[in-house]
């Protein structure tokens, strides 16, 4: 008999939440709308549990059994600072609501999952003046879930700056061990930031109406061990899918830099050793006009991966060695490493499709950390309670 906890994975992409949960969990159902991503999901996990299609068209009859966990990394485009600000009313991020209709229907069938994880960009905290975050919390509370949020930066686990919001909800009858909660839950006593609680997160919690604050939890997540991988460990000398730029192309990027970023290049040259950095082209305003700037970093951490919907969304690699600067696009496998995916993870053969898959995912070791220190202890407490 298979006694592993079971889960549904919505907005599954290439199955990165599945990779993070690991073999100790069993997937009952997975869904994504994107057929290209679904091909990668099948290539890595098989297609038995996967349903490809619009979440709006899924019924509870398609959801087998009763899940211990539902994981939903719903689309971030309308909540992102780079988006148009439509929030939960947007075409993409608004798919949260048909997903939530399924959760409400499961409750009516007495199949409400014990735990729900909602993962998204940190912009979900401030979208529409914080009203979108309140609406999500209201939805959870109406279905009798207690909830708490954390901001986890993937840079604690992999060499990529990628802060993300994790809302972790427990059904009202789930006994939450005191060891999983902060000792002091009074909001006025926890104003200071810590590793997983930013000022924006505290402010979002403070904006919750008092009835919702009764359902709020302050999760206690331990710090991970120090990260043992640097950006230099991720970068390849001779990637197969991207070519190093010609000198003229590299110089064109350098010409787009501000004085601050040119100083970073100069400092890297003075280091006297091989320096690895990354670069994004970004649109900035100068004297009221839009200009494109090249912004570099040499702090051993890559910038946050984004989906390559436009040329400026692709991240570049910079190598400074012996006074010379080389540049190229980041390879698909390098992006996969920055997401914590194993080397054997099968990526799409097409570069843009592979970049889109990784740039739109959740970082694998972050999922593992949340599962090991919150989700699994919560479910173990449920099992002990039922046995008693």
Secondary structure as the mmCIF struct_conf table of DSSP 4:
data_model
#
loop_
_struct_conf.conf_type_id
_struct_conf.id
_struct_conf.beg_label_comp_id
_struct_conf.beg_label_asym_id
_struct_conf.beg_label_seq_id
_struct_conf.end_label_comp_id
_struct_conf.end_label_asym_id
_struct_conf.end_label_seq_id
BEND BEND1 UNK A 4 UNK A 4
STRN STRN1 UNK A 5 UNK A 10
BEND BEND2 UNK A 11 UNK A 11
TURN_TY1_P TURN_TY1_P1 UNK A 13 UNK A 15
HELX_RH_AL_P HELX_RH_AL_P1 UNK A 16 UNK A 21
TURN_TY1_P TURN_TY1_P2 UNK A 23 UNK A 24
STRN STRN2 UNK A 25 UNK A 32
BEND BEND3 UNK A 33 UNK A 33
HELX_RH_AL_P HELX_RH_AL_P2 UNK A 35 UNK A 45
BEND BEND4 UNK A 47 UNK A 49
STRN STRN3 UNK A 50 UNK A 52
BEND BEND5 UNK A 53 UNK A 53
HELX_RH_3T_P HELX_RH_3T_P1 UNK A 55 UNK A 57
HELX_RH_3T_P HELX_RH_3T_P2 UNK A 60 UNK A 62
BEND BEND6 UNK A 63 UNK A 63
BEND BEND7 UNK A 65 UNK A 65
BEND BEND8 UNK A 68 UNK A 68
STRN STRN4 UNK A 69 UNK A 72
TURN_TY1_P TURN_TY1_P3 UNK A 77 UNK A 79
BEND BEND9 UNK A 80 UNK A 80
TURN_TY1_P TURN_TY1_P4 UNK A 81 UNK A 82
BEND BEND10 UNK A 83 UNK A 83
BEND BEND11 UNK A 85 UNK A 85
HELX_RH_3T_P HELX_RH_3T_P3 UNK A 87 UNK A 89
BEND BEND12 UNK A 90 UNK A 90
TURN_TY1_P TURN_TY1_P5 UNK A 91 UNK A 94
HELX_RH_AL_P HELX_RH_AL_P3 UNK A 95 UNK A 108
TURN_TY1_P TURN_TY1_P6 UNK A 109 UNK A 110
BEND BEND13 UNK A 114 UNK A 114
STRN STRN5 UNK A 115 UNK A 120
HELX_RH_3T_P HELX_RH_3T_P4 UNK A 122 UNK A 125
TURN_TY1_P TURN_TY1_P7 UNK A 126 UNK A 126
HELX_RH_3T_P HELX_RH_3T_P5 UNK A 127 UNK A 130
HELX_RH_AL_P HELX_RH_AL_P4 UNK A 131 UNK A 142
TURN_TY1_P TURN_TY1_P8 UNK A 143 UNK A 144
STRN STRN6 UNK A 145 UNK A 153
HELX_RH_3T_P HELX_RH_3T_P6 UNK A 154 UNK A 156
TURN_TY1_P TURN_TY1_P9 UNK A 157 UNK A 157
BEND BEND14 UNK A 158 UNK A 159
STRN STRN7 UNK A 160 UNK A 160
STRN STRN8 UNK A 163 UNK A 171
TURN_TY1_P TURN_TY1_P10 UNK A 172 UNK A 173
BEND BEND15 UNK A 174 UNK A 174
HELX_RH_3T_P HELX_RH_3T_P7 UNK A 178 UNK A 180
STRN STRN9 UNK A 181 UNK A 181
BEND BEND16 UNK A 183 UNK A 183
HELX_RH_3T_P HELX_RH_3T_P8 UNK A 187 UNK A 189
BEND BEND17 UNK A 192 UNK A 192
STRN STRN10 UNK A 194 UNK A 194
TURN_TY1_P TURN_TY1_P11 UNK A 195 UNK A 196
STRN STRN11 UNK A 197 UNK A 197
HELX_RH_AL_P HELX_RH_AL_P5 UNK A 199 UNK A 207
BEND BEND18 UNK A 208 UNK A 208
HELX_RH_AL_P HELX_RH_AL_P6 UNK A 210 UNK A 213
TURN_TY1_P TURN_TY1_P12 UNK A 214 UNK A 215
STRN STRN12 UNK A 216 UNK A 216
STRN STRN13 UNK A 219 UNK A 219
HELX_LH_PP_P HELX_LH_PP_P1 UNK A 222 UNK A 227
HELX_RH_3T_P HELX_RH_3T_P9 UNK A 231 UNK A 233
TURN_TY1_P TURN_TY1_P13 UNK A 234 UNK A 234
BEND BEND19 UNK A 237 UNK A 238
BEND BEND20 UNK A 240 UNK A 241
HELX_LH_PP_P HELX_LH_PP_P2 UNK A 244 UNK A 246
HELX_RH_AL_P HELX_RH_AL_P7 UNK A 247 UNK A 255
TURN_TY1_P TURN_TY1_P14 UNK A 256 UNK A 256
HELX_RH_AL_P HELX_RH_AL_P8 UNK A 259 UNK A 270
TURN_TY1_P TURN_TY1_P15 UNK A 271 UNK A 271
BEND BEND21 UNK A 272 UNK A 273
STRN STRN14 UNK A 275 UNK A 286
TURN_TY1_P TURN_TY1_P16 UNK A 287 UNK A 288
STRN STRN15 UNK A 289 UNK A 297
BEND BEND22 UNK A 299 UNK A 300
STRN STRN16 UNK A 302 UNK A 302
HELX_LH_PP_P HELX_LH_PP_P3 UNK A 303 UNK A 305
BEND BEND23 UNK A 309 UNK A 310
HELX_RH_3T_P HELX_RH_3T_P10 UNK A 311 UNK A 313
BEND BEND24 UNK A 314 UNK A 314
STRN STRN17 UNK A 316 UNK A 321
TURN_TY1_P TURN_TY1_P17 UNK A 322 UNK A 323
STRN STRN18 UNK A 324 UNK A 329
HELX_LH_PP_P HELX_LH_PP_P4 UNK A 330 UNK A 331
HELX_RH_AL_P HELX_RH_AL_P9 UNK A 332 UNK A 338
TURN_TY1_P TURN_TY1_P18 UNK A 339 UNK A 340
TURN_TY1_P TURN_TY1_P19 UNK A 343 UNK A 344
HELX_LH_PP_P HELX_LH_PP_P5 UNK A 345 UNK A 348
BEND BEND25 UNK A 349 UNK A 350
HELX_RH_AL_P HELX_RH_AL_P10 UNK A 351 UNK A 359
TURN_TY1_P TURN_TY1_P20 UNK A 360 UNK A 360
BEND BEND26 UNK A 361 UNK A 361
HELX_RH_AL_P HELX_RH_AL_P11 UNK A 364 UNK A 370
HELX_RH_PI_P HELX_RH_PI_P1 UNK A 371 UNK A 375
HELX_RH_AL_P HELX_RH_AL_P12 UNK A 376 UNK A 387
#
